[in-house]
Amino acid sequence: MQQINSLANHLLIAMPNLEDPFFSRSVTYICEHSSDGALGIVINTQLKADYQELFQHLNFATLDTKALKTKLLAGGPVSPERGFILHSPIGSWNSSLTVTDNIALSTSEDILTAIALNQGPEKVKIALGYAGWEKGQLEKELEENSWLFVEATESLLFDTPFDQIWDKATQLLGIDWTQLSTQKGHA
């Protein structure tokens, strides 16, 4: 198994045997990973609501742009009432976690206001909720073959249609997902 210190800026790709219905065929972008645990955003599960509905709910003024019709993401089962914004470039927002030199996760109102007025970052994904792992939990799930992981690319993160993300992520690994075994174990 590949040894790395942190899975930040990696994609977790759900194995076919992952039984949790929330994470079935999911791809999760890991924003933070340390010895204390991990935090990620599921990037291929859409909600029915779009950005415009979110901004109306928050009573934000908006400009009429095509982006308002973009669907919100179901970012994970933890804190589904909270908004999380993956974006590039990073910018200077009130509450941001820098993931790479060009990707950040923000949670402050100022970035949402800017997005509503078409003044936000060039590339954006807005999620409600996040995926979280306690100390050692993600490592245990990796040992149990629940996930594959691969370094993320900005194009997959921001430019790939939702329904193609899982397939494209497995292609980054150079594998055919139809050939993945649903059996647990090690060679």
Contacts in CASP RR format, 6 or more apart in sequence:
PFRMAT RR
TARGET T0000
AUTHOR 0000-0000-0000
METHOD contacts of the structure
MODEL  1
MQQINSLANHLLIAMPNLEDPFFSRSVTYICEHSSDGALGIVINTQLKAD
YQELFQHLNFATLDTKALKTKLLAGGPVSPERGFILHSPIGSWNSSLTVT
DNIALSTSEDILTAIALNQGPEKVKIALGYAGWEKGQLEKELEENSWLFV
EATESLLFDTPFDQIWDKATQLLGIDWTQLSTQKGHA
1 142 0 8 1.000
1 143 0 8 1.000
6 33 0 8 1.000
6 34 0 8 1.000
7 30 0 8 1.000
7 33 0 8 1.000
7 38 0 8 1.000
7 138 0 8 1.000
7 149 0 8 1.000
8 30 0 8 1.000
8 31 0 8 1.000
8 32 0 8 1.000
8 33 0 8 1.000
8 99 0 8 1.000
9 29 0 8 1.000
9 30 0 8 1.000
9 99 0 8 1.000
9 100 0 8 1.000
9 103 0 8 1.000
9 151 0 8 1.000
9 152 0 8 1.000
10 29 0 8 1.000
10 30 0 8 1.000
10 33 0 8 1.000
10 149 0 8 1.000
10 150 0 8 1.000
10 151 0 8 1.000
10 152 0 8 1.000
11 27 0 8 1.000
11 28 0 8 1.000
11 29 0 8 1.000
11 30 0 8 1.000
11 43 0 8 1.000
11 149 0 8 1.000
11 150 0 8 1.000
11 151 0 8 1.000
11 152 0 8 1.000
11 156 0 8 1.000
11 169 0 8 1.000
11 172 0 8 1.000
12 26 0 8 1.000
12 27 0 8 1.000
12 28 0 8 1.000
12 30 0 8 1.000
12 138 0 8 1.000
12 147 0 8 1.000
12 148 0 8 1.000
12 149 0 8 1.000
13 27 0 8 1.000
13 147 0 8 1.000
13 148 0 8 1.000
13 149 0 8 1.000
13 150 0 8 1.000
13 166 0 8 1.000
13 169 0 8 1.000
13 170 0 8 1.000
13 173 0 8 1.000
14 23 0 8 1.000
14 24 0 8 1.000
14 25 0 8 1.000
14 26 0 8 1.000
14 27 0 8 1.000
14 28 0 8 1.000
14 146 0 8 1.000
14 147 0 8 1.000
14 166 0 8 1.000
15 145 0 8 1.000
15 146 0 8 1.000
15 147 0 8 1.000
15 148 0 8 1.000
15 180 0 8 1.000
15 182 0 8 1.000
16 25 0 8 1.000
16 177 0 8 1.000
16 180 0 8 1.000
16 182 0 8 1.000
17 145 0 8 1.000
17 146 0 8 1.000
17 182 0 8 1.000
17 183 0 8 1.000
17 184 0 8 1.000
18 24 0 8 1.000
18 26 0 8 1.000
18 146 0 8 1.000
18 147 0 8 1.000
22 42 0 8 1.000
22 45 0 8 1.000
22 74 0 8 1.000
22 76 0 8 1.000
22 77 0 8 1.000
23 42 0 8 1.000
23 131 0 8 1.000
25 44 0 8 1.000
25 166 0 8 1.000
26 42 0 8 1.000
26 44 0 8 1.000
26 45 0 8 1.000
26 166 0 8 1.000
27 42 0 8 1.000
27 43 0 8 1.000
27 44 0 8 1.000
27 165 0 8 1.000
27 166 0 8 1.000
27 169 0 8 1.000
28 40 0 8 1.000
28 41 0 8 1.000
28 42 0 8 1.000
28 43 0 8 1.000
28 131 0 8 1.000
29 40 0 8 1.000
29 41 0 8 1.000
29 43 0 8 1.000
29 86 0 8 1.000
29 152 0 8 1.000
29 157 0 8 1.000
30 38 0 8 1.000
30 39 0 8 1.000
30 40 0 8 1.000
30 149 0 8 1.000
31 39 0 8 1.000
31 40 0 8 1.000
31 41 0 8 1.000
31 86 0 8 1.000
31 97 0 8 1.000
31 99 0 8 1.000
31 105 0 8 1.000
32 38 0 8 1.000
32 39 0 8 1.000
32 40 0 8 1.000
32 97 0 8 1.000
32 99 0 8 1.000
32 105 0 8 1.000
33 39 0 8 1.000
33 138 0 8 1.000
35 135 0 8 1.000
35 136 0 8 1.000
36 135 0 8 1.000
37 132 0 8 1.000
37 133 0 8 1.000
37 134 0 8 1.000
37 135 0 8 1.000
37 136 0 8 1.000
37 137 0 8 1.000
37 138 0 8 1.000
38 132 0 8 1.000
38 133 0 8 1.000
38 137 0 8 1.000
38 138 0 8 1.000
39 130 0 8 1.000
39 131 0 8 1.000
39 132 0 8 1.000
39 133 0 8 1.000
40 75 0 8 1.000
40 76 0 8 1.000
40 130 0 8 1.000
40 131 0 8 1.000
40 132 0 8 1.000
41 73 0 8 1.000
41 75 0 8 1.000
41 76 0 8 1.000
41 84 0 8 1.000
41 86 0 8 1.000
41 105 0 8 1.000
41 125 0 8 1.000
41 127 0 8 1.000
41 129 0 8 1.000
41 130 0 8 1.000
41 131 0 8 1.000
42 73 0 8 1.000
42 74 0 8 1.000
42 75 0 8 1.000
42 76 0 8 1.000
42 127 0 8 1.000
42 131 0 8 1.000
43 73 0 8 1.000
43 75 0 8 1.000
43 86 0 8 1.000
43 125 0 8 1.000
43 127 0 8 1.000
43 157 0 8 1.000
43 165 0 8 1.000
44 162 0 8 1.000
44 163 0 8 1.000
44 165 0 8 1.000
44 166 0 8 1.000
45 73 0 8 1.000
45 74 0 8 1.000
45 75 0 8 1.000
45 76 0 8 1.000
45 162 0 8 1.000
46 71 0 8 1.000
46 72 0 8 1.000
46 73 0 8 1.000
46 74 0 8 1.000
46 162 0 8 1.000
47 71 0 8 1.000
47 72 0 8 1.000
47 73 0 8 1.000
47 74 0 8 1.000
47 128 0 8 1.000
48 71 0 8 1.000
49 71 0 8 1.000
49 72 0 8 1.000
50 68 0 8 1.000
50 69 0 8 1.000
50 70 0 8 1.000
50 71 0 8 1.000
50 72 0 8 1.000
51 67 0 8 1.000
51 68 0 8 1.000
51 69 0 8 1.000
51 70 0 8 1.000
51 72 0 8 1.000
51 115 0 8 1.000
51 116 0 8 1.000
51 126 0 8 1.000
52 62 0 8 1.000
52 68 0 8 1.000
52 69 0 8 1.000
53 72 0 8 1.000
54 72 0 8 1.000
54 112 0 8 1.000
54 126 0 8 1.000
55 62 0 8 1.000
55 68 0 8 1.000
55 112 0 8 1.000
55 116 0 8 1.000
56 62 0 8 1.000
58 112 0 8 1.000
60 112 0 8 1.000
60 113 0 8 1.000
60 116 0 8 1.000
61 116 0 8 1.000
61 117 0 8 1.000
62 68 0 8 1.000
62 116 0 8 1.000
62 117 0 8 1.000
63 116 0 8 1.000
63 117 0 8 1.000
63 118 0 8 1.000
65 118 0 8 1.000
67 115 0 8 1.000
67 118 0 8 1.000
67 124 0 8 1.000
70 126 0 8 1.000
71 162 0 8 1.000
72 126 0 8 1.000
72 127 0 8 1.000
72 128 0 8 1.000
73 125 0 8 1.000
73 126 0 8 1.000
73 127 0 8 1.000
73 128 0 8 1.000
74 80 0 8 1.000
74 127 0 8 1.000
74 128 0 8 1.000
74 129 0 8 1.000
75 84 0 8 1.000
75 127 0 8 1.000
75 128 0 8 1.000
75 129 0 8 1.000
75 130 0 8 1.000
75 131 0 8 1.000
76 127 0 8 1.000
76 129 0 8 1.000
76 130 0 8 1.000
76 131 0 8 1.000
76 132 0 8 1.000
77 129 0 8 1.000
77 131 0 8 1.000
78 129 0 8 1.000
78 130 0 8 1.000
78 131 0 8 1.000
78 132 0 8 1.000
79 129 0 8 1.000
79 130 0 8 1.000
80 128 0 8 1.000
80 129 0 8 1.000
81 128 0 8 1.000
81 129 0 8 1.000
82 107 0 8 1.000
82 128 0 8 1.000
82 129 0 8 1.000
82 130 0 8 1.000
83 107 0 8 1.000
83 126 0 8 1.000
83 127 0 8 1.000
83 128 0 8 1.000
83 129 0 8 1.000
84 105 0 8 1.000
84 106 0 8 1.000
84 107 0 8 1.000
84 126 0 8 1.000
84 127 0 8 1.000
84 128 0 8 1.000
84 129 0 8 1.000
84 130 0 8 1.000
85 105 0 8 1.000
85 106 0 8 1.000
85 107 0 8 1.000
85 111 0 8 1.000
85 112 0 8 1.000
85 115 0 8 1.000
85 124 0 8 1.000
85 125 0 8 1.000
85 126 0 8 1.000
85 127 0 8 1.000
86 103 0 8 1.000
86 104 0 8 1.000
86 105 0 8 1.000
86 124 0 8 1.000
86 125 0 8 1.000
86 127 0 8 1.000
86 157 0 8 1.000
86 158 0 8 1.000
87 103 0 8 1.000
87 104 0 8 1.000
87 105 0 8 1.000
87 106 0 8 1.000
87 111 0 8 1.000
87 120 0 8 1.000
87 121 0 8 1.000
87 123 0 8 1.000
87 124 0 8 1.000
87 125 0 8 1.000
88 102 0 8 1.000
88 103 0 8 1.000
88 104 0 8 1.000
88 121 0 8 1.000
88 122 0 8 1.000
88 123 0 8 1.000
88 154 0 8 1.000
88 158 0 8 1.000
89 102 0 8 1.000
89 121 0 8 1.000
89 122 0 8 1.000
90 96 0 8 1.000
90 98 0 8 1.000
90 101 0 8 1.000
90 102 0 8 1.000
90 103 0 8 1.000
90 104 0 8 1.000
90 121 0 8 1.000
91 104 0 8 1.000
91 121 0 8 1.000
93 104 0 8 1.000
93 106 0 8 1.000
93 108 0 8 1.000
93 110 0 8 1.000
93 111 0 8 1.000
94 106 0 8 1.000
94 108 0 8 1.000
94 109 0 8 1.000
94 110 0 8 1.000
94 111 0 8 1.000
95 106 0 8 1.000
95 107 0 8 1.000
95 108 0 8 1.000
96 104 0 8 1.000
96 105 0 8 1.000
96 106 0 8 1.000
96 107 0 8 1.000
96 108 0 8 1.000
96 111 0 8 1.000
97 104 0 8 1.000
97 105 0 8 1.000
97 106 0 8 1.000
98 104 0 8 1.000
99 105 0 8 1.000
102 154 0 8 1.000
103 154 0 8 1.000
103 157 0 8 1.000
111 120 0 8 1.000
111 121 0 8 1.000
112 126 0 8 1.000
114 120 0 8 1.000
114 121 0 8 1.000
115 121 0 8 1.000
115 124 0 8 1.000
115 126 0 8 1.000
123 154 0 8 1.000
123 157 0 8 1.000
123 158 0 8 1.000
123 159 0 8 1.000
124 158 0 8 1.000
125 157 0 8 1.000
125 158 0 8 1.000
133 141 0 8 1.000
138 147 0 8 1.000
141 147 0 8 1.000
142 149 0 8 1.000
144 184 0 8 1.000
145 184 0 8 1.000
145 185 0 8 1.000
145 186 0 8 1.000
148 170 0 8 1.000
148 173 0 8 1.000
150 169 0 8 1.000
150 172 0 8 1.000
150 173 0 8 1.000
151 172 0 8 1.000
153 172 0 8 1.000
156 165 0 8 1.000
156 168 0 8 1.000
156 169 0 8 1.000
156 172 0 8 1.000
160 168 0 8 1.000
166 177 0 8 1.000
167 177 0 8 1.000
170 176 0 8 1.000
170 177 0 8 1.000
END
